[in-house]
Amino acid sequence: MKEFLYALLNGVKEREISNENREILRNLENLKAVSQHKASFYLNDGFVCGRLDISINGTGYLTPFDPRFKQDIIIENKNLNNAHYGDIVLAKILRTKKKRESAKVIMSLKLANETSVVYTKFFGQAILGVNVKTGLSTTLRASQKSLKQLPIGTLLKINNINGEVTEVLGNINDPLSDEKISLAIYNKNDKFSDACEDEALAWGDSVEASFYPDRVDLRELEFATIDPVHAKDFDDAIYFDVKKREIYVAIADVSEYVNAYSPIDSEAKKRGFSIYFPHIAIPMLPRALSENICSLKPNVDRLAFCFKISLDENLDVVKEELFEAIINSKRRFNYDEIDEILDGKKDSEISWVKPLFVITSKLRKKRLVNAFDFRTSELRMSLDEAGMPRQTIFETDSDSHRLVEDCMLLANKAAAKRIGRGVFRNHASPDFKKIYNLLEDLALLGIDVAYENDLAKLIRKVQAQADLLGNREEIDKLIIKAQKKAEYSSENLGHFGLGFDRYTHFTSPIRRYSDLILHRILKAGLKNDERLVNYLLLNIQSTCATLSELEREADKVAYDFMDRKFARWAAQNIGKEFRCYISENQGVVTARLDDELKGARIFITGFGCELLTPVIVRITESDIALAKIVGKVVRKLEKKSSDV
């Protein structure tokens, strides 16, 4: 939508308007916000489109899509017209004598979220709702008599279109309500409709091989899955023929069970991605599919979409074959078990594990000549029975992770070669301004590297100095933060971080809708069905843009949940001091908890210093509703090479 509204500034030809954008155009025409000149539509003078931000005092700030506006446009609370934080809106410029532009919202063109979450609170004698995302109070469309029958702090889900209360979620004081809060804020569901559940259950629990005579039968091969210890859905299985140097990457054949425009497909498209909380996963597909008939569970027949990748003695790819198959995984490994096998601490009944690791290690070394080796870790949280944080740890990639990753990269690259237009995973090179800012920050940390146009070479120089200083992982985080985010697109633009000319997502159709679409396109291509390919590509760029948004939303839900848990922990530790490090010093200063509990983000007041500085922070405030912790630095610690 943003691209369409921006294009209206210079004119959009009618034939170039998608079905989705035609509805927006009709609304703009009804509001007399656009005009047609010859064969193109233009946004009229005096109107502006943009994304709305709302401050804690209720004042709106519109970030215009029109680059002619050099700063945000103020929208007073009385002129918000019931628009919400994050909405894309049409606004009309107001004529005032003030230097700064102001406007009033005419219409919300796209809601940031279809629902809001509020908790009840007394304001004088009246009960109002306080938005957990913005902290703004609002009058509820319910009688005061009915509201006073509810406990104060009751969480209510609100329809942003009509303001009606649609669901009671729990109570803000109950940690077990956090999951529902995080999901409801972004309008995500943990339940599937009866139609979806019935459709999923209809496939049963087992695969009858005789029903699929045209599939390649690979059930005798020693396929195995390698996943986290608590995984329940198994997207991918691997087999390596040592003598022939053939790597098989078998992926759950979700497209066999989920037909386009079916109830399950419509719901999966709406969700886009599975969401992972510390204690539970909210799947993209009903569990009867994701954890059963689609999942490549051990010792049962399963349908797979499979790449066989053949290597020569120099480990160059000489052949990539794609076909529908039936497999029977012989072993379900977790990452720890594979690490023990690779370290020689444990024997494996699957003979190819060690030989494959030798191959993938060499492939990885070749790949990293043109790519980056970022040392990152992922924060994992465990909860107690009351829903409070019990422990947090940072998990780093091990040899087992790298083995699987390099096999999946081979399959994703092979899939990308087979499509001219479809679903690509693109990663643009970094913005020069962000790189300059990064180099300034790094200079304060003792990493002095001069700017050069070859960004890949520049980043490697930074990493080399970080290795010498002993803070490579934290420097890698800063480098990643300075880069653009990877996105989905119908056109191939390459992947900077991986150093690939073409890249896509093929290997996780159980948890990513992008992969499911790609599987359908690839299958149509195998059948040389050009008509079906073109049908599947209808509005594909719009779908890719939506998927990029849904991916960010899924991440936000998971982050919101963890921030909320940290806020509850902090509320029990007001006045106590903890070891942290400065993680952000541009504008708002934030610190990351680095004590017995790790990872919480703390907003720092009245303090500034260089990044990664170790500090002792006293927690002064915790707002559970806003999931925000505030602290004060009481002293700096001496920085050591092993710190952070």
N, C-alpha and C positions, 0 to 999 in steps of 0.2 A: 504493500500500500504506500509506503513512504516513497518508493521510486516513482509510483504513478503520480502522487501529489506533487512531487518535485518536478516531474516532466510537464505538468500543466503550466508551469511558469513559462516554458518556451513553446508550448503547444503540443498536443497529442492528436495524432491522426485517428479517426474513428475506427479504421480497420485494425489498429494496433491495440485496441482496448480489449482486455480479457473480460470474460463473463463476470468474474468477481468484481472487477473495477467498474463495470457498467452500472451496477447497483449504486456504487458510490457516486458515479457521475450523475445519475438520476436525482439523487438527493441534493447534490450541489446545484443542479439546474433548478430544482424546485425552490431552493433558497436564493436563486439569482446570484450565485457565487461564481458561476462560470458562463462564458459566452462562446459561441461558435463563429469562427471566421474562416470562410472557405471550407476546407475539409478538416480543420483542426479545432480542438477545444482549448480554451485558455482560462486561467484563474483571473477573475476580475480584480481591478485595483481596489484597495481597501480591505481585502480579505487576506488572511494568512492561515496556513496550516502548520501544525507542529505538535510536539509532545508536551504534555502538561506536567509540571511539578507543582506540589503544594507544600508550603512551609508549615511548621507546627502552629503558627498563628492564623492559618487559614488563607493566606495570600497565595495566589497562583502565579506561576512563572512559566511562560510559554517559550519553549526552545523552537524557533521557526525552522522550517525546512528551506525557507527562502534565504540564500546566503547574503542578500542585500541587508538583512538585519544583523547588525554586528553584536547585539547583546539580547538577552532574554527580554520578553515583553511582559509587563506586569498586568495581572488580571486580579482585580479586587474580588474579595469573597462573594460580594453580592452579584458579581458578573460571571460566576463560574457555571451557572445554569446546570447544577447537579453533576457536572463533570468530575471525574475522579483522578487521583494521582496516576500518572502513567498513560492516561488516555491520549489517543491521537485525535485532535479536535480541529474544527473550523472556527476561526475567530474573526471578528470584525474590528478593525483599528478604530479607536475612539479619538475624537479631536479634543485635545487638551493643550494647556499652555505649558505643561511640564516637559522637561527635556527628554525624559525617558518615555518611550512608547508604551501605551496601555491599550487594552482591548477587552472585549467581552466574548465569551464563548457562545457561538451560535448553535453548534451541534457536536456531539461526540461521534466521530466517524468510525472509530474503533476503540472498544473498551479494552483497557489494559487487562482487566479481569472482570468476568461476568458476576462475580460475587465478592463480597467483603466480609470480614469477621469483626464483630464488635463484642465488647463485654459490658455488662450493665454496671452503672455507677451513679450514686446520688450526686446531684448538683442542686444544693439547697433542698427543696422538698420534692424535686422531680427526678425521675430516673431517665438518664440518657444512655446512648450507646457510645463507647469510646473505640475508635478504629484501632486495631492492633498494629496496623502497618504505618499509620500516619500520626496516631495520637490525637486526632481531631474528634471532637464530640459531635453527635448528631441526634436529632429527634427520631424516635423509632415509630414505625407505623403499627403501634400496638397501644392499647389503653394503659394508663398508669396503674389501674387496678390489677390488670393481668401481669404487668411487669413487677409489681410489688409482691406478687406471689412467688416470684423466682428468687433464689438466693442471689445476693449482690455478687457480681463477678461472673454471672452466667454468660457463657459464650453463645452468640447467635450468628448464624450465617444469613447474610442479607443479599437479596437480588439487587444488583446495581442498576438495573433498568427501571424497576418499579418501586424499589425500596422496601419490599415486603420481606418479613422474616420467613425463611424457608426451612430452617433446621436449628434445633438446639444441640450444640456440640459438646457441652460439658461446662467446666468452670475454669476460669483463668488460674485459680490457685491449685488445680490438680495437674501434676506433671503428666498424667496419662492422657490429657487432652491435647498435648502438643502435636501429635501426629495429625489429628483432625484439623487443628489450626493451620498448620503448614500446607496441608492439602487444600483446604477451603480457600485460603488467601489467593491461590493460583487456580482455583476452580478445577482441581484434580479429584478424581474419584478413586476410591479403594474397592468399589463394588462394580460388577458388570450387570447389565440388564438380563432378564430371564431369557430373552431371545439369543443373546450372546452365549450364555451358559448352556442353553439347550443345544445350540449349534455345535459348540465345542465338545460336549459330552457325546453327541451322536457319532463321533469318529471312533469311540471305544478306546481300548487300552493297548491293542496289539495290531501289528502289521501282518497282513496275509500276503506273503511273497507272490503267490500264484496270481494275485490280482494285478501284478505289475510285471508282465513278461518282457516288456521292452526296456526295463531298467538293467543297468550293469550290476551283476551280483558280486559284491565284494565282501560277503559275509565271512569268508574264510580268512580274510586278512586280519592282522593283529592291530586293529584300530584301538586307540585309547583316548580318553578325555583327560585334560589337565586343567583344573579350576581351583578357585578358593575353597577352603575346607568346608564352608557353610553353604556352598552353591547348591541350588535346587534345579536350575535350568541349564542344560548343557547344549550350547550352540554349536560347538565345533569338536571334531575328533581328528586325530592325526595318525597316519601310518607312514613308515619309511622303509622302502625296499633298498636295503644296503647295497646289494650287488648291482642293481640297475641304476642306483642314485635317483630314485623316483620318490618324490614327496607327495603324498596324498593329503589334501585338506578337505575333509567332508563336513558340510554345513547342514544343519537342520533344515529340511525342505518344507519350510512354513507355507510357501505359496501353494503347495499341494493341498493344504487344509483350509487356507484362508483365501477365498475368492474375492476379486475386486467387487466393491459395492455391496458386499454381504454385511449383515449386522456387525460381525466381528471386525471386518475390514474398516467399516465406518468408525467404529470405536477406536481401533488401533490408530487410524489416521488422526483422530482427534487427540489421542494421547501422545503419539509420536515416539515416546521412549518409556522404558521402565524407569521407576524411581526407586532409589535404594536408601533406606534408613538403616541405622545401626542394628535394629532388631527385626526388620521385616522389609521385604521388597513389594512394591506396588507394581505389578506386571503390566506390560502393554497388552498382552493377550490373556484370556482366561487361563487359570492354572491347569485346567484339563488339557490345554494345549501346551503351554509354556513349561509345565513341570511334568508332563506325561507324554502324550503321543508324539509331540514334536521333539521333545528332549532326547538327546542321544545317550540314553541311560545304558549302563553296562548289561551285557548278556541278554539283550532283547533286540529283535529286528527293528530297524528304523529306516525311514526314507531320508535320503541325503542328496544334496546338490554338491557335486564333487569336482575339484580341480586335481588333475595329476600333472605334476610339474617335474620335467626331466632335466637333469643337469649333466654337463660334460665333465671331463676330468679337471677343467679349470674352474668348475662350479658356475659356469655361465648357463643361463636358461636356454635350452635348445628346443623345448617343446612344451606347450601348455594345452592340455585337453580338458574340456568341460563336459560333464555328462550327469544325467540323473542316475542315482544308484540306490542300492539297498546295502546297509552295513549292519554289523553286529559288534558293537564295541566290546572288547575283551577285558577292559580294566578302566576303572574310574580312579584317577590319581588326583591328589591335591598337590599344590605347589611345594609344600614342605616335603612330601614324600619324594618328589622328583629331585629336589635339592639334595636330599640324603643319598639318593642313587648316584647323582653326579659327583658328590663328594666322596663316594666310595664307602659310605657308612651303612649302606643297605643294598642288597641285591634286588634286581628287577626281573620279574617273570616275562616282561616284554623286552625282547632282545635288542630292539633298535634305538632305545632311548639314548644311550651314550654315543653311539655312532652318529645319530642325528644331531646331537649337541655339538659334536666336532664340526659337522657341516655348517650348521647355523651360525656358529661362532666365526667361521671363516667368511660366510656370507655377510655377517654383520660388519666385520672389519672392512670388507669391500664397500659396503653401503655407506659407512660413516666417512668415507673419503669425500662424499658430496653431501653429507647430512650432518646432523648434530646429535651428540650423545649427552642429553640432559639428565643429570642425576636428580631425580625428584622423589618425593615420598608422599604417601597419602595418609591423611589422618583417619584413624579408626577409633570409634568410640564404643564402649560397652556400657549397658545400662543395668541398674539393679531392678528388683521386682517393683519398686515404687516409681520407676521411670526416671530416676536420677542418674547422672553420670557416675559410673563406677571406676572407669579407667579409660585413658586415651593413650594410643601409641602411634608412632609414625611407621608405616610399612614402606620399605624400600624394595625396588625391583631386584630380584635375585636371578641366578642362572636359569631357573625354571621359567620365570616370567619372560626372560629374553628368548629362550627356546621357542615358546609359543608365539611370542610377538613376531619373530622373524618368519615363522611359517605363515602367520596370518597376513603379513605384509606381502609375501609372495603371491598369495591368493588375491588380495585386494588389487595389487598391481596388474595381475593377469586379467581380472575382471574389467579394469579400467580400459585396457587395450581393446576390449570387444565392443565398446560403445562409442559412437560419435557424438551423440547427444543423449542425455539421460540424467543420472544422479552422480555428480562428482563431488569429492571432498577436497576443497581448495584451501590453500593456506598462502596468503599473500606475503610478500616480503615486508619487513617492519617499516613503520613510518620514520623518516629521517629525524624529525623533531624529537620523537621518543628516544631514538638512539643517542642523540646529542645529550638529552637529559640524563639518560642512563650513564653515559660516560662521565658526566659531571658528578653524579652520585658515587660512581666507582672510584673516581679520583680521591674522594674523601676517605675511601676505604683502603687506600694504598694500591689500587690497581690503575696504573697510568698507561692508557692505550690511546694512541692518536687515531682520529677518525679516518677511515678510508672507504671508498665506494664499494669495495668487495666486502659485503656484510658478512658473508660466511667466513672469510678469512679473519675479519675483525672479531667476530664472536669466538673463534677458536683461540685467538690471542688472549682475550679476556679470560677464557676458561683455563688456559695454561697458567696465567698468573694466579688465578683463584686456587688452582691445585697447589701452588707453592705456599700460599697463605693458609691453606687448610680449611677454606670455607666455600668450596666448590658448589655444594648443594644449595646454599643460600644465594650465591651469586647466580646460579642457574635459574632460580626462582625469579630473580630480578630481570634476567634476560627474557624469560618467557612472558613476564608481565609487560615488557616493553614491546612485545610483538602483537600483531593482529591475531584475532581469533580465527580458527579454521571454520569454514562455513560450507553449506551445501549449495550447489549450483547446477543448472542444466548444461552449462558449458564448462569445458576443461580450462583451468587457469594454472594448473600445477600446484605442487605442495612444497613450499619453501623449507619448512622444518625437516621434512623427510628427504628433501633433495630429489623428489620424483617429478618427472615431467607430467605424468598422469597418475591420478590416485582416486580411489573410490572406497566405499564401505560395502563389503560383500559378506562378512563373516558373522554377523550377529542379528539375523532376522527375527529372533525371538524377542529381542529387546530394543531394536531400532527399526522404525518403519521405513527409513531410507533403504535399508538392505532388502526389505521385502519387495519394494518397488523394483529395485535393481534385478532381483531374481526373476521377476515377471518379464522384464525387458530382455534379459539374457535368454530366457526360455523361448520367447517369441523369436529371438534372433537365431537360435539353434534350429528352429523349425522353418526359418526363412519366411516367416509370416510378417511381411512388411506392413500390411494393413493393421495387424494387431500392435506392432511396435508403434506406429503413428498414433493409434488410439490410446496406448498407454502413456504417450508423451504429451497428450493434451494438457495444457496449463501446467506443464512440468516445472517451469521456472517459478511460478507462484507457489507450487507445492514445496519446492526446495527452500524458498524463502521462509515459508511457514515452518518447515522442519528445523531450520536454524533457530527460529524463535522458540519453538517447543523444546529444543535441546537446552537453550539457556534457561527456560522456565524450569525444566526438570532439575537442573543444577541449583537454581534458586530455592526450590522446595527443600532439597536436601540440606543446603546451607542454612536456610531459615530454621529448620528443625534443630540442627546442632547449635546454632546461636541461641536458640530458646533454652536448650538444655544447659548451656554454659551460663546463661543469665540466671537460671534457677540456682545453679551452684554458687554463683557470685552473690546472690541475695542472702545466702547462708554464711557468707564470709566477708560481710561489710566490715571495714576497718582493719582487715588482715592484710599482710604484705606478702607478695609473691615475686619470684624471679620471672622476668620477661625480657624481650628485646624489641627495639623499635623497628616496626615493619613498614611504616608509612610516615613520611614527613613532608609531603606536598599538601599544603592547605591544612587538612585535619591530620593531627598526629595520632597514630594508633600503635599499640604494642601487642605482641603475641605472647600469651602465657607460655612459659617454658620451665615449669616447675614440676612437681609430682604429677599434676594434671597439665596437659599441653594443648596448645592450639587456639584457646579462646582469644577473640579480638577484644581489646580494651581501648576505648577512646580516652586519650590523655588530655588533661587540661593544664594550661599554663606551663608548657615545656616544649622545647625543641632541641634536637640534636641530629647527628648523622645516622643513617640507616644502620641496622644491625647492632647498634649499641646495646649492650646488656645493662638492664636497669632493675631496680626493685620498685615495684608499684604497689601502692595501697589502694584497695578497692573502696571507692567512696559512694558509689550508687549503682543500682542494678534495676532496670525496668524490664520486668518479665514480659509484659505485653508487647513492647517494642523490640524485645530481644537485644537489648543494648546495655553494655557494661561501661561505666565511667570510672577512671582511676587517676591517681596522682603519683608522679614519680617522686620518690623520697630520696633516692640517691642513684648515681651511676656506678656501675661496676667496672673494674678494669677489664678491658677486652683482651681475650687470649685467642690464639689461633684455633683452639678447639671449641671456643664458644659458638653457640648457635649452630 
